[in-house]
Amino acid sequence: MKAREIRVRMRPRAVDEPHRAASELELLFDLTFVVAIAAATAQFAHAVADGHALPGLVLFLQVFFAIWWAWMNFTWFASAYDTDDVPYRLLTMVQMGGVLVLAAGVPAAADHADFGAVTLGYFIMRIALVAQWVRAAVEDPAGRRTALRYAAGITVVQAGWVLRLVLVEAGAVPEGARLPLFVALAAAELAVPVWAERAGRTHWHPHHIAERYGLFTIILLGESVLAATRGVAGALAAARTSAPLVVMAVSGLVLLFALWWIYFLLPAGEGLEERPHLSYLWGYGHYGVFAALAALGAGLEVAAEQTGHDVTATPLAIGYAVAIPAAVFLVLFRLIHGTVVRARVTHPAVVLAYALVILLLPLAAPRAGVSAVVAGIAAACVLLIVTVVAIGRRPPAVSRRTPDAGRG
């Protein structure tokens, strides 16, 4: 590192900076989330296999919110204020440590409803981010009000999370009030950027943000591959290779490849540049998209595992553990992506029709088997790609009016 890079005054980066791409530090930062996502997905897979999919889903969505929100806050801050100097790198390392602490606490949260380590890891990540915002406030006078709002908002909400943990541990929060309290604090987290940006918009780079979200999508798809591989390994450990296992393995890979194809079919960078007012819809909406991909990995793991030995969950439940995340991904992605991307995309009715087919397929699981259902879901996603590509290649309709038709 050059001497001049040890300490760099924190200024907002240009929103039109050419060839802006993810830095090596951002890529390293993402790797720590691999551990956290893997822990959350594995616990959800265990819940599905044991026949406790709904309680497991509630826990999974809570833990995944902490993972996603911490990643997203760092990503948008880095897009605006990445100096890549020593203080910035050290504070990023602290955030990475918080992610690992959170990941270590996922099993305790799943097995004993002990959120102590998860809250501690989240606390470490958030305090490091507050320090980044305070530094931005000191060194960037033009964006000081916005930075101070971010720092204050994150601090207040983080105090709420710590207070929630203390009250829960003391037994002061009834069982039925814990989830509503979590939802209220999560809503407060989502409100902080909206409130802070009213004092002035941060200078995030649209193409950089689109790339960062794409990279996180690849991480989630990779986690699904890992989860499915765990399931295949478990099936092979219990029995020999079977036709349902082969069908399941191939279909799972095709399904993940199809979802990757759908996500990257139309880039979002230009759309975010032209429609920055839709950035909240696009950015926040990805929580559902990302959670669906992570949950899909858990479903594929159980689907592969059940080909080798019995699990408590019924074939119908396992089929829906794959179908629901796939359908949610398709519908939510079309909803948020279609509003941003200017290029012609598939009509919502077409996506809804494919999603409905996917949601009906698990009904055949008791007779046809889970592997056949997963194969059907993969086939539906492949057909959706074919439909999207065919529509995209269709020439736009040409008006029958001639250029001079409206002239006197």
C-alpha positions in Angstrom: 0.0 0.0 0.0 1.3 3.4 -0.9 1.9 5.9 1.9 -0.8 8.3 0.5 -3.3 5.5 0.8 -2.9 5.0 4.5 -5.3 7.8 5.2 -7.6 9.3 2.5 -10.1 12.0 3.2 -13.6 10.4 2.9 -15.4 12.1 0.0 -18.4 10.7 -2.0 -17.4 8.9 -5.2 -18.7 10.1 -8.5 -22.0 8.5 -9.5 -20.9 8.4 -13.1 -17.4 7.0 -12.4 -16.5 4.8 -15.5 -15.8 1.1 -15.1 -16.8 1.1 -11.4 -16.6 -2.5 -10.2 -16.6 -4.4 -6.9 -13.3 -4.1 -5.1 -11.2 -7.0 -3.7 -12.2 -5.9 -0.2 -15.9 -6.2 -1.1 -15.4 -9.6 -2.5 -13.6 -10.7 0.7 -16.4 -9.2 2.7 -19.0 -11.2 0.8 -17.2 -14.5 1.7 -17.9 -14.1 5.3 -21.6 -14.0 4.5 -21.2 -17.4 2.9 -20.7 -18.8 6.3 -23.7 -17.1 7.8 -26.0 -18.0 4.9 -24.8 -21.6 5.1 -25.6 -21.8 8.8 -29.1 -20.4 8.3 -29.8 -22.6 5.4 -28.6 -25.8 7.1 -30.8 -25.1 10.2 -33.8 -24.4 7.9 -33.2 -27.7 6.1 -33.2 -29.6 9.4 -36.5 -28.0 10.3 -38.1 -28.9 7.0 -36.8 -32.5 7.2 -38.2 -32.8 10.8 -41.6 -31.7 9.7 -41.3 -28.2 11.4 -41.1 -26.2 8.2 -43.3 -23.3 9.3 -41.6 -22.5 12.7 -38.3 -23.1 10.9 -39.2 -20.6 8.2 -40.1 -17.9 10.7 -36.7 -18.3 12.4 -34.9 -18.5 9.0 -36.5 -15.2 7.8 -35.5 -13.4 11.0 -31.9 -14.6 10.9 -31.7 -13.9 7.1 -33.0 -10.4 7.7 -30.0 -9.6 9.9 -27.6 -11.1 7.3 -29.2 -9.3 4.4 -29.6 -6.0 6.1 -26.0 -5.9 7.3 -24.8 -6.8 3.9 -27.0 -4.3 2.1 -26.1 -1.4 4.4 -22.4 -2.0 3.9 -22.9 -2.3 0.1 -24.7 1.0 -0.3 -22.3 2.8 2.0 -19.3 1.4 0.1 -20.8 2.5 -3.2 -20.8 6.1 -2.0 -17.8 6.3 0.3 -15.3 3.6 -0.4 -11.9 5.1 0.3 -10.0 1.8 0.6 -7.6 3.3 3.1 -6.4 1.7 6.4 -9.3 3.0 8.7 -11.9 1.9 6.1 -10.3 -1.5 5.8 -10.0 -2.0 9.5 -13.7 -1.1 10.2 -14.7 -3.4 7.3 -12.7 -6.2 9.0 -14.7 -5.5 12.3 -17.9 -5.9 10.3 -16.7 -9.2 8.9 -15.9 -10.4 12.4 -19.5 -9.6 13.4 -20.8 -11.7 10.5 -18.8 -14.7 11.8 -20.1 -14.2 15.3 -23.7 -14.1 14.0 -23.1 -17.2 12.0 -21.8 -19.0 15.0 -25.0 -18.1 16.9 -27.4 -19.5 14.3 -27.5 -23.1 15.7 -28.3 -21.9 19.2 -31.0 -19.6 17.9 -32.6 -22.5 16.0 -32.3 -25.1 18.7 -32.9 -23.2 21.9 -34.3 -19.8 20.8 -31.1 -18.3 22.1 -30.4 -15.1 20.1 -27.5 -13.9 22.3 -24.7 -14.6 19.8 -26.8 -13.5 16.8 -27.6 -10.2 18.5 -23.9 -9.7 19.5 -22.7 -10.4 15.9 -25.3 -8.0 14.6 -24.3 -5.4 17.2 -20.6 -5.6 16.1 -21.5 -5.1 12.5 -23.8 -2.2 13.1 -21.4 -0.3 15.5 -18.6 -0.6 12.9 -21.0 0.9 10.3 -21.9 3.7 12.7 -18.2 4.6 12.9 -18.0 4.7 9.1 -20.9 7.1 9.0 -19.5 9.3 11.7 -16.2 9.5 9.8 -18.2 10.5 6.6 -20.0 13.2 8.6 -16.6 14.6 9.8 -14.8 14.5 6.5 -17.7 15.3 4.0 -19.3 18.6 5.0 -21.7 18.5 2.1 -23.2 15.1 3.2 -22.9 15.7 6.9 -26.6 15.9 7.8 -27.3 12.7 5.9 -24.4 10.8 7.5 -25.3 12.0 11.0 -28.9 10.8 10.4 -27.7 7.4 9.4 -25.4 7.2 12.4 -28.1 8.3 14.8 -30.8 6.1 13.3 -28.7 3.0 13.3 -27.6 3.6 16.9 -31.2 4.1 18.2 -32.5 1.0 16.4 -29.5 -1.1 17.5 -30.3 0.0 21.1 -33.8 -1.4 20.5 -32.4 -4.8 19.4 -30.2 -5.0 22.5 -33.1 -4.0 24.7 -35.3 -6.6 23.1 -32.7 -9.3 23.8 -32.5 -8.2 27.5 -36.2 -8.2 27.9 -36.6 -11.6 26.2 -33.9 -13.1 28.4 -35.5 -11.7 31.5 -38.9 -13.2 30.5 -40.5 -9.8 30.3 -41.7 -10.3 26.7 -44.6 -12.8 26.2 -44.0 -15.5 23.6 -46.7 -14.1 21.4 -45.2 -10.6 21.4 -41.7 -11.6 20.3 -42.3 -11.8 16.6 -44.4 -8.6 16.4 -41.5 -6.8 18.3 -39.0 -8.2 15.8 -41.2 -7.0 12.9 -41.4 -3.5 14.5 -37.7 -3.2 14.9 -37.1 -4.5 11.3 -39.5 -1.9 10.0 -37.5 0.7 12.0 -34.3 -0.5 10.3 -35.9 -0.1 6.9 -37.1 3.4 7.8 -33.6 4.7 8.7 -32.4 5.1 5.0 -35.6 6.7 4.0 -35.4 9.2 6.8 -31.7 9.9 6.4 -31.8 10.4 2.6 -34.4 13.2 3.1 -31.5 15.4 4.2 -29.6 14.6 0.9 -29.1 11.7 -1.3 -26.0 9.7 -1.0 -23.8 9.3 -4.1 -24.2 5.6 -4.8 -23.2 4.2 -8.2 -26.1 2.5 -10.0 -24.0 0.1 -12.0 -21.8 -0.8 -9.0 -25.0 -1.5 -6.9 -26.4 -3.7 -9.7 -23.1 -5.7 -9.9 -23.0 -6.1 -6.1 -26.5 -7.5 -6.0 -25.7 -9.8 -8.8 -22.6 -11.1 -6.9 -24.7 -11.7 -3.8 -27.2 -13.6 -6.0 -24.4 -15.8 -7.2 -23.3 -16.5 -3.6 -26.9 -17.6 -2.8 -27.0 -19.8 -5.8 -23.7 -21.3 -4.8 -25.1 -21.9 -1.3 -28.0 -23.7 -2.9 -25.6 -25.9 -4.8 -23.7 -26.6 -1.5 -27.0 -27.5 0.3 -28.1 -29.8 -2.5 -24.7 -31.5 -2.4 -25.1 -32.0 1.3 -28.4 -33.7 0.6 -26.9 -35.9 -2.1 -24.0 -36.9 0.2 -26.5 -37.8 2.9 -28.5 -39.9 0.5 -25.4 -41.7 -0.8 -24.3 -42.4 2.8 -27.6 -44.1 3.5 -28.1 -46.0 0.3 -26.6 -46.6 -3.2 -27.2 -44.4 -6.2 -30.7 -44.6 -7.3 -32.7 -43.3 -10.3 -34.7 -40.8 -8.1 -31.4 -39.4 -6.7 -29.9 -38.9 -10.2 -33.1 -37.2 -11.4 -33.1 -35.0 -8.3 -29.4 -34.0 -8.7 -29.7 -33.2 -12.4 -33.1 -31.4 -11.9 -31.7 -29.3 -9.0 -28.8 -28.2 -11.0 -30.9 -27.3 -14.0 -33.3 -25.4 -11.7 -30.5 -23.3 -10.2 -29.0 -22.7 -13.6 -32.4 -21.5 -14.9 -32.9 -19.1 -12.0 -29.4 -17.7 -12.6 -30.3 -17.2 -16.3 -33.5 -15.4 -15.4 -31.8 -13.1 -12.9 -29.0 -12.0 -15.3 -31.1 -11.9 -18.5 -31.6 -8.1 -18.3 -29.1 -5.9 -16.4 -30.5 -3.4 -13.9 -27.6 -0.8 -13.9 -29.1 1.4 -16.6 -32.5 1.2 -15.1 -31.3 2.3 -11.7 -29.4 5.1 -13.3 -32.5 6.4 -15.1 -35.0 5.7 -12.3 -33.1 6.3 -9.0 -36.5 7.0 -7.3 -37.2 3.2 -7.6 -34.1 2.2 -5.8 -35.9 1.5 -2.5 -38.4 -0.8 -4.2 -35.6 -2.6 -6.1 -33.2 -2.7 -3.1 -35.7 -3.7 -0.4 -37.5 -6.0 -2.7 -34.4 -8.1 -3.0 -34.9 -9.3 0.5 -37.6 -11.6 -0.7 -35.6 -12.6 -3.8 -32.5 -13.4 -1.8 -34.4 -15.2 1.0 -36.2 -17.3 -1.6 -32.9 -18.4 -3.2 -31.5 -19.3 0.2 -34.7 -21.2 1.2 -34.6 -23.0 -2.1 -31.2 -24.5 -1.1 -32.7 -25.9 2.0 -35.6 -27.4 0.1 -33.3 -29.0 -2.4 -31.1 -30.4 0.4 -34.1 -32.2 1.9 -35.4 -33.3 -1.5 -32.1 -35.0 -2.2 -31.7 -36.4 1.2 -35.1 -38.1 1.2 -34.1 -40.2 -1.8 -31.7 -42.2 0.4 -33.6 -42.6 3.6 -36.8 -41.6 5.3 -37.4 -38.2 6.7 -40.3 -37.0 8.9 -41.5 -34.5 6.4 -44.1 -35.7 3.8 -43.4 -35.7 0.1 -46.0 -32.9 -0.3 -44.2 -30.7 2.3 -40.8 -31.4 0.7 -42.2 -30.6 -2.8 -43.5 -27.3 -1.5 -40.2 -26.5 0.2 -38.8 -26.4 -3.4 -41.8 -25.0 -5.2 -42.7 -22.1 -3.0 -39.2 -20.5 -3.0 -39.0 -21.0 -6.8 -42.4 -19.4 -7.4 -41.7 -16.5 -4.9 -38.4 -15.8 -6.7 -40.1 -15.6 -10.1 -42.9 -13.4 -9.0 -40.9 -11.0 -6.8 -38.1 -10.7 -9.3 -40.5 -9.8 -12.1 -42.2 -7.3 -9.9 -39.1 -5.4 -8.8 -37.0 -5.9 -11.9 -39.8 -5.1 -14.3 -40.3 -1.7 -12.8 -36.6 -0.7 -13.2 -35.5 -2.2 -16.5 -36.6 -0.2 -19.5 -36.2 -3.1 -21.9 -39.3 -5.2 -22.7 -39.8 -8.0 -20.2 -42.3 -10.8 -20.0 -45.8 -9.8 -19.1 -46.6 -10.3 -15.4 -49.5 -12.7 -16.3 -47.0 -15.0 -18.0 -44.8 -15.2 -14.9 -47.8 -15.7 -12.7 -49.0 -18.5 -14.9 -45.6 -20.3 -14.6 -45.6 -19.7 -10.9 -49.0 -21.2 -10.5 -48.0 -24.3 -12.4 -44.9 -24.6 -10.1 -47.2 -24.3 -7.1 -49.5 -27.0 -8.4 -46.8 -29.6 -9.1 -46.1 -30.7 -5.5 -49.7 -32.0 -5.4 -48.4 -34.9 -7.5 -45.5 -35.7 -5.0 -47.3 -38.4 -3.0 -47.8 -40.5 -6.2 -45.0 -39.3 -8.6 -42.3 -38.7 -6.0 -40.4 -35.6 -5.0 -37.7 -36.1 -7.7 -40.4 -35.9 -10.4 -41.8 -32.8 -8.9 -38.4 -31.1 -8.8 -37.9 -32.1 -12.4 -41.2 -30.5 -13.3 -40.3 -27.3 -11.5 -37.0 -27.2 -13.3 -38.7 -27.8 -16.7 -41.2 -25.0 -15.9 -38.4 -22.5 -15.3 -36.6 -23.6 -18.5 -39.8 -23.1 -20.4 -40.1 -19.6 -18.9 -36.7 -18.7 -20.2 -37.6 -19.9 -23.6 -40.7 -17.8 -23.5 -38.8 -14.7 -22.3 -36.1 -15.1 -25.0 -38.8 -15.6 -27.7 -40.6 -12.5 -26.6 -37.3 -10.5 -26.5 -36.5 -11.6 -30.1 -39.9 -10.6 -31.4 -39.6 -7.4 -33.4 -41.6 -4.5 -31.8 -45.0 -3.7 -33.3 -44.8 -1.2 -36.1 -47.6 1.3 -36.4 -49.4 1.2 -39.7 -49.4 5.0 -39.9 -46.8 6.4 -42.2 -44.4 9.2 -40.9 -46.5 11.8 -42.8 -49.9 10.4 -41.8 -50.5 13.2 -39.3 -49.4 16.1 -41.4 -51.7 18.3 -43.5 
